[in-house]
Amino acid sequence: MSSEQTEYPRVRKTAVVVVCAFMAWWQGSALAHHSFAAYDQGVTKSVSGTLKEFDWNAPHSGITVTYTDAKGQVQEVSVTTGAPSTIAAQGFKPRDFRVGTKVTLSWHPNRNGLPGGEMSEIKLEDGRVLKGGFGGRPPPGAPGAPGAPPAGAAPPGTSPPQGSPPAGGSVPPK
């Protein structure tokens, strides 16, 4: 075999290794980018107010709502939500989010205590509801997410208290 014939498989093998390494790095970046760890999924805040702004932008849209707090002061909250494709998949269009529309906004607050967070849902004055996260599905690891234990389930390795219904069911009659 000539040196040219033995060199080609080495170059090809090196190229495959480089491409695979890049894909592994990119996948890790994509997963980190889509983490919901910055938001407290166990807490949901809600306000009724007026839509001030709706940014229909990729990769994440944003919503700003003004509302009056318990002290009578006008406040503002800005949250992030899904991509326009996720919003459109729920039947919404940019024209559905008109400035001045009365809304009820629910969100998971930032863990760091800063205002805002990740939208749980927004209810428009016509009654339609846009779900946040993954198009209305809970984010990975949250109660009800695929692979997560059902809400109220006993932690792994423990048994539920005697007489309590099994997760997702009811106690059979005696």
Residue pairs with C-beta under 8 A, 6 or more apart in sequence:
36 108
36 118
36 133
36 139
36 140
36 141
36 142
37 111
38 110
38 111
38 112
38 118
39 108
39 109
39 110
39 111
39 117
39 118
40 108
40 109
40 110
40 111
40 117
41 108
41 138
41 139
41 141
41 142
43 108
43 109
44 106
44 107
44 108
44 120
45 106
45 107
45 108
45 109
45 117
46 104
46 105
46 106
46 107
47 65
47 67
47 75
47 77
47 104
47 105
48 67
48 102
48 103
48 104
48 105
49 65
49 66
49 67
49 68
49 102
49 103
49 105
50 65
50 66
50 67
50 100
50 101
50 102
50 103
51 63
51 64
51 65
51 97
51 98
51 99
51 100
51 101
51 102
51 103
52 64
52 65
52 66
52 76
52 99
53 62
53 63
53 64
53 78
53 99
54 61
54 62
54 63
54 64
54 94
54 97
54 99
55 61
55 62
55 63
56 84
56 87
56 94
56 97
57 84
58 83
58 84
58 85
59 83
60 80
60 81
60 82
60 83
61 80
61 81
61 82
61 83
61 84
61 87
62 78
62 79
62 80
62 81
63 78
63 79
63 81
63 97
63 105
63 119
63 122
64 76
64 77
64 78
65 76
65 77
65 103
65 105
65 122
66 74
66 75
66 76
67 74
67 75
67 76
67 77
68 74
68 75
69 75
77 105
77 107
77 115
77 116
78 115
78 116
79 105
79 107
79 116
79 117
79 118
79 119
79 132
80 116
80 117
80 118
80 119
81 87
81 118
81 119
81 122
81 130
81 132
82 132
82 133
82 134
82 135
84 94
86 134
86 135
87 130
89 135
90 130
90 131
90 135
90 136
91 128
92 128
92 130
96 124
96 128
97 124
101 124
101 125
102 125
103 122
103 123
103 124
103 125
104 122
104 123
105 119
105 121
105 122
105 123
106 119
106 120
106 121
106 122
107 116
107 117
107 118
107 119
107 120
107 132
108 117
108 118
108 120
109 116
109 117
110 116
110 117
118 132
118 133
119 130
119 132
119 133
120 131
120 132
120 133
121 129
121 130
121 131
121 132
122 129
122 130
122 132
123 129
124 130
133 139
133 142
137 145
137 146
138 144
138 145
138 148
139 145
140 146
140 147
140 148
141 148
142 148
143 149
143 150
143 151
144 150
144 151
149 155
149 156
149 167
150 167
150 168
152 167
153 160
153 167
153 168
154 160
154 167
160 166
160 167
163 171
164 171
165 171
